[in-house]
């Protein structure tokens, strides 16, 4: 059975993007990016909301010949996985191996988890909040950045109570800290 994993970046004050939607403060260096690549190799399917999909879809046609190996590696990983995009406004996918779903249906995600041994990654705090509320997320993986942005879009939704068990931690040379947690009932 596949595991649903919520991964993302976060500021010290709990945000994935500031009030203006900016997240450039979290751009990974080579060490962090290489680590992320290794985590993403086991992902068979990505679940995205529309906004996160539009950001990530740049990897589909990313012109990589002149890019470092770790960038080209991530592009290959992303292109190789299936993608499910939850959107009421998109009429067609702009990337291969992608399907559009109008609504997030927890039972359909449970079916997807039961039908695979690969990891399923859920990205974007709004979509992840729905999966967390439905009890579908087995792990939260966060890249804690040494910056406070003062407000914006939160990594974890307000009002969401969670008990988490720390499974792994890693500190990078640039001050980013990776934290891997298992969710507990």
C-alpha positions, 0 to 999 in steps of 0.5 A, spaced: 500 500 500 502 506 498 503 512 503 501 519 502 506 524 504 505 531 505 512 535 503 514 542 503 518 548 505 516 552 511 519 558 514 520 559 522 514 562 523 510 556 519 508 559 512 510 556 505 509 563 502 509 570 504 503 575 504 504 576 497 505 569 495 512 569 494 516 563 496 523 565 493 526 565 500 526 557 500 530 556 493 534 550 495 541 550 494 545 544 491 545 540 497 538 541 499 536 539 492 540 533 491 537 531 498 530 532 495 531 528 489 533 522 493 526 523 497 522 524 490 525 518 487 520 513 490 514 518 488 509 514 483 504 520 483 503 527 485 497 530 488 497 538 486 492 543 487 491 548 481 496 553 483 502 548 485 501 544 479 502 551 475 508 552 479 511 545 478 509 544 471 515 548 469 519 542 470 515 538 464 519 542 459 525 545 463 530 546 458 536 542 462 542 541 458 546 547 461 543 546 468 547 542 473 546 534 474 541 535 480 537 540 476 536 535 470 535 529 475 529 532 478 526 534 472 527 527 470 524 524 476 518 529 476 516 528 469 516 520 470 511 520 475 503 521 474 500 527 476 493 528 479 491 536 479 484 538 483 481 544 480 475 547 478 478 552 473 483 548 469 480 545 462 486 541 460 493 539 463 499 542 460 503 536 462 504 529 460 501 523 465 496 528 468 489 528 469 484 533 472 479 532 477 474 537 479 474 535 487 478 532 492 474 525 494 478 522 500 475 515 498 478 516 491 485 517 494 484 511 499 483 507 492 489 510 489 493 508 496 491 501 495 492 500 488 500 502 489 506 500 493 509 507 490 509 513 495 504 518 493 506 526 494 501 531 496 503 538 495 500 545 497 497 546 504 490 547 501 490 540 498 494 537 504 489 540 509 483 536 506 487 530 506 490 531 513 482 532 515 480 526 512 486 522 516 489 520 509 496 523 510 501 518 513 507 522 513 509 530 514 516 532 511 518 539 512 524 543 510 524 548 515 528 555 512 531 560 517 527 565 515 521 568 518 516 571 513 511 574 518 504 572 515 501 568 508 499 561 507 501 556 513 504 549 512 499 546 517 492 549 517 489 553 523 485 549 527 488 542 525 490 538 531 495 533 529 500 528 533 506 527 530 512 522 531 519 525 529 522 519 525 528 523 522 532 530 522 537 533 518 541 539 518 544 542 512 550 547 511 545 553 509 541 552 515 535 549 513 533 543 517 529 537 514 524 534 519 520 527 517 514 526 522 509 520 522 502 522 523 499 519 529 491 517 530 
